[in-house]
Amino acid sequence: MKPPKPIELGRFLARPLGEPDTDGRHLWRLEWYPAGGKGQMRTKGLGRRTRDEAELRAHVVIPGIDAPTPVPTAAAGTTWGWLLQRWVAARRADSAAGLLRPRSLLAYDAASRRVRSRMEALPLPSTAAALVLQMETFRDAALQTSAPHTVHLDLAACSGAWLWAVRRDLVPPLPWPSTPIALPEGRGYIPTPEDAARIVARLESRTRAAHRWPAVAVALWYAVAPRIGELAHLRVGDLDLKAGTVRLGADPRASKTGVRVVPLPVELVPRLTAYLAELGRGDDASLWPGSVQTIAGGGLVRKHIGPAAKALGIRRFVMHAARTALADDLAVHGVDARTAADVLGHSPEMQLKRYRRGLMETARSAMDSRTKGNVISIRRHKA
């Protein structure tokens, strides 16, 4: 297996070193020359990571070196809302300079907005004890309505904003506290096709197309496993029902890997045909009523999928679980990793990692069932 390609981030270069571990992670090193190109090359270790993880880590490390990140000129403020707004503004400047990928900027902005919805007017702390109390209070409140991984990302945004401000003398130089979150082990629950069909049937009891769209959205989500942003930004023209395909990632705001065309299951085409006939919209119109935030903002999960799954006794799962389920199904049915990567919008390296995990679990299940009920003993051979 070839090592991953180096990551170019302006005048910084992240490079893999040595051989990967059993999970396919390499040691990564960040290399750069001082501003102006004078002096010896400098380096900083990024740890053992995948290529995507190394890139995200590099984006965290670079602003702390001497990257050309403009400092907002606004007067010093006193609230978390003020701090997060200026931190996101600095991240936008990094993105404009080519130091931050657009999708990373979107993630930072989304996390900032979630935090600000709870702490917009909260005064910035002046003591370490106050900082600990604020973060623990935020964590405990956010976990009541958000998934642990989402809260983990929000805390990471708070940490990034705080450390960024400390380096610029905008806040007191307080150490960032540890606010651990018990993240779910493994991949969590992966809904089965039967689970998805039961949720669709429950949501399909609505009579009008304008009210029945959640059932269509869930059916399409489980069938082709788009990212939530790709699902939210679908337009009528993205569906080619004669060819039996859907175009994903056509809107650059929702795409990580560009446009891809994915085949639709045959049994889904009549459902989509009937939905489009009742909807009566042109090709450039959104496939869903309301705004993009109706789906991307969590409305599909909170108002429709979550209540339906709870009423049916289906275990809680995250929207990304459909992508895991499809990756596993493609692996088990012998689809090669590159084709699966095209379907799911992954890089081949990331897809191989997904395949390895899914096939290992399938192999373990097969070996368990093969030896079930049998007693296998291994005796030392006597010469």
Secondary structure as UniProt FT lines:
FT   STRAND          7..9
FT   TURN            10..11
FT   STRAND          12..17
FT   TURN            22..23
FT   STRAND          26..32
FT   TURN            35..36
FT   STRAND          42..49
FT   HELIX           51..61
FT   HELIX           62..64
FT   TURN            65..66
FT   HELIX           80..96
FT   TURN            97..98
FT   HELIX           102..119
FT   TURN            120..121
FT   HELIX           128..142
FT   TURN            143..145
FT   HELIX           148..167
FT   TURN            168..169
FT   TURN            186..187
FT   HELIX           193..203
FT   TURN            204..205
FT   HELIX           209..224
FT   HELIX           228..232
FT   HELIX           236..238
FT   STRAND          239..240
FT   TURN            241..244
FT   STRAND          245..248
FT   TURN            252..254
FT   STRAND          260..263
FT   HELIX           266..268
FT   HELIX           269..279
FT   TURN            283..284
FT   HELIX           293..296
FT   HELIX           299..300
FT   HELIX           301..305
FT   HELIX           306..312
FT   TURN            319..320
FT   HELIX           321..332
FT   TURN            333..334
FT   HELIX           337..344
FT   HELIX           348..371
FT   TURN            372..373
//
